[in-house]
Amino acid sequence: MLHCSQKKQINKNVFFAVKSYAGKGGQVMNHFMILAVLLPLGTCYTSYSQQESVVFPVTYLNISKDLDLQRLLVEWDVVKSAHDAELAMSFEIQVRRTDEATTVWTEFHNVTLDKLRKPLHWTWDSDIPLECMSHAVRIRSKAEASKIWSNWSLWETVPGLDNSNRSGPQIFPKEKFLAEGSDITLCCIGGKGQTIKEFSVYPTVDVLKRTNSQVRLLTVENLSHDKGSNIHFYCYDEDGQLHQAAFFVGKPPDTPKDFSCHTQDMKRVTCTWREAETYFYGRNSPRYTLSKTSSPKIALCKASCSKQCSCSWDIGHQRIWNVTVTVENPLGKKTATHVFDVNHRMYPTAPFQVWEDCTDTEITLHWNYENNGIELFCQTEVLQPDGKVELHNSSVADSRRVTVRGLQPYTEYRARVRCGAAKHFWRWSEWSQPLIARTKEGTPSGKLDIWREITPALGGRTVTLFWKQTPSFQANGKIISYEVTWKKIEDGSKPESISFSSVYNSTRIFIDNHSYRISIMAKNNANFSLPSVLIISRATNNSTEELKEGQVNGTDDGIFISWEPRSIYDSYIIDWCNFPRLQPCDLQWKRFAPNTSSAVISSVAFVPGVRYKFCIYGSVANRASLLEKKIGYLRELPPRLDPIVRKVDLTYNSVTLSWDSYLTNESEPGFVRGFHVYVSPVQGNCNLKGSKKHILSDESELCKYTIENPEEKRYTVKHLMPNTKYKVVVKAFTGGGETPITDFRYIDTPYNSNILYFVFLVVIVPTVVAAICHWKMKWVKECCCPAIPSPNKSKVLSFKEFKIDSEKVMKINDCLPDVLATDSDAEVQKLRPVTWSSLSSTSTEDKIDGHSSSWIYPSENVVRDFPPTPTHQTHTCFENFAYSSPLEAESDPYHIPETLEAGRTNQAVMLYQPQCYLDIFHEDAASTTREIAERKNSLRYISQTDVHCLGERL
């Protein structure tokens, strides 16, 4: 049946279709049939047209609240005609709070009315407690086919407690339980006319706050039990009145895990399950109830929980059970169901009274258990000393014993037993109490590992024997003694033996220089072990060259040793002392396969800075031979002492340091690799050629020189600065470095002697000479510049005839020149001739300073007559090669005297000019007439080199 609202379009379509069809075939179509179809459709069309324009307002509205669920319950209705028409209606519902101007919730609710006229209902869960403030609801409606809404109903209000008459503050909601991870909003309402001063929570968590004058809201999100299962809220009003509320945070219960039931005696059933954590304790902790599924209200037993929960009851003759366990706490409840057959849930009790029978390789276990008429089979667990577990099952049902074979002699084992139903096996019982059993002793298996140390002695040798148990050696009991036997190999003499307590692992025997066979056996209460044999070779007097000790290096795992393999040996042995500085030194040894040529020796006794000595032996047929010696350190340390510098040789630019030989012995903490020489000026940084920079901890800088020869005892540092103070130190270094630099030796380089010599020659010597000269001035003057003799003292001038102004005047004829020098013959010819008596002339030419000179030697008896001296041209001269002094020069300075004797005019010679030397080659030597005039009326002595006058030098 179609609703009218669904027939609108159908009504129109059918009307036009029928009308069209009637027009074409009206004669066939029955008119009454058409009317029967059109009339109902027309009625629906009319009704639907009315819905589009008619509204159906809300006629009834009621609001209530459920405070436990914090939910508003809304009930309303519309006019009767809407129900009669069974209209599909839409309702818009709005919710607001009295202190908020805007709507807090809007929702559309669609419903189809019926003719029963039942009121309509809608619920709304508030996010804040309904007690905190008043809530109002209004509704409007419209038919779904209509576009017109009715008018809003009036606001219907459900009052909160914010308007009530209270004497103090209150917190809402009341105390309750909260689920972990949920959110909660609380409010605190002040008393009438009072405002809230503080609203807080403890422990402190992140909160969101909203407030007005009288009501404060507080929201806590994502509640957690991490800070405690209880959360407390505190509210104070302005009068200081307090109200608090506590909330419990936890989890709702979970479905019980591992829920199962069993019986141990076929009389009583026990069900167990695992409890889940809910964080509710005490009276709020989970409550468990076990009941038949068919009768959930009748509990079969009372559950108890510790590590797990259990509940037991008598089953009587019932074998099939269907039970349900229910867990409940304040946040909810969960159930679990289990169906079982008691015959298939047999869980035996643990065996008891377990004991054993032992041999050296077997243990037989015995036990008892409660006989409940159920056939059981059992399983034994044996724990080996290495932690391995073996399980042994009994082969016969109801057997109460089992034998465990293949065990080690004199070994402790741990055993326990459990049983299960042989038929309808469901679960093993609990283990019995563990039994500790030890097998009996057996013959030791394997051989001892033995070694020796040979020391020469008077008349023979002292042999110290060592032995130890190797991993391959099995004592198979308690070792009570060791048997040592030695026998001379050559003559087959009777062997000697001695027994030692098990607390010893070494002994010392004396043998002669022959070869010996030594054997050692271990003994327990059962028997002796196989003998371990060692051959001591015959002692020889041939001195062998001492083996050179090679150096080996330490690693993170130990000391690495390598050797040259030899094919003739069937094994190698390395021995060393764990404590080389003590006696006894705790000798240790280790064997290696013949194809081994290197090993890392490690020991807990190895410490850095201790030198260890290793001897490598090759062994063949139990006879060992020393092959190599090695020394090394687990880790080298810096040397304890530094070289002592005994001598320092200094020059102005170098220093030579000499030190004693550095003694290296076993007590050294490392191998001395060489020396470092550090140099630095006291003031400033060092930058010497050929050195490397070295920075100290205090950021000071040194020059570093490395000497890689540990035998070196001398080193010269060059390129130093003269007259500078330096600090030096010599440090020895090993593979572990060197000790920190703390003490320096200070040196001062001298001045540069070459500079002193230069200063001495340039400054000191001249200064001394000047001082001496000043001191002996007169003597120096007489030696270097002798006094010129005075003409007044000359004997030539002893006559009294001629005097001019009290000065004696020498006659020209009284002064004969010894020699006359001219620079060239041509100049001589220019001179005016004079007549000499008995004159003989000899001419000699010489090359002097590149000039040609002629020398004229007059006779010793030359007669020279001077005419009377004119009154106004008189010249009186004294001349030799060193002196010239004209007395008067007037108008004719170049006047030539007259010829001498008239009878000698036939001999013409050049008259020597008495006035001066004439320099005929150097014009710059000419003197002025003024210089000649200054000589007037005076007799002067002039050095030949200083004679200057008018004319030229002859």
Secondary structure, DSSP 8 states (H G I E B T S, - for coil): ---GGGSHHHHHHHHHHHHHHHHHHTTTS-HHHHHHHHHHHHHHHHHHHHHTT----EEEEEEEEETTTTEEEEEEEE-HHHHHTT-EEEEEEEEEETT-SSEEEEEEEEEE--TT---EEEEEE-SS-TTSS-EEEEEEEEETT----------EEE--STTS--SS-EEES-SEEEETT--EEEEEE--TT--EEEEEEES---EEEEE-SSEEEEEE-S--STT-SEEEEEEEETT--EEEEEEEEE------EEEEEEESSSSEEEEEEE----S--GGGS-EEEEEETTEEEEEEEE-EESSSEEEEEE-TT--EEEEEEEEEETTEEEEEEEEEEGGG-B-----EEEEEEE-SS-EEEEEE----S--EEEEEEEE-TTS-EEEEE-SSTT--EEEE-S--TT-EEEEEEEEEESSS----------EEEE------BS--EEEEEEEEETTEEEEEEEEE--TT-B-SS---EEEEEEEETTT----EEEEEETT--EEEEEE-SS-EEEEEEEE-SS-B---EEEEE------------EEEEEE-SSSEEEE----TT-SEEEEEEESSTTSSS--EEEEEE-TT--EEEE--TT--TT-EEEEEEEEEETTEEEEEEEEEEESS----SS---EEEEEEETTEEEEEE------TTSSS-EEEEEEEEEESSS----TT-EEEE-TTS-EEEEEEE--TT--EEEE-S--TT-EEEEEEEEEETTB-------EEEE----HHHHHHHIIIIIHHHHHHHHHHHTHHHHHHHHS-----GGG-GGG--SS-EETTEE---GGG---S-EEES-HHHHHHS-EEE-TT----EEEEEETTEEEEEE---S----------SSS-----B-SS-B------S-TT-----S-GGGTTSEEE---SS---BSS-GGG---HHHHHTTTT------GGG---SS-B-
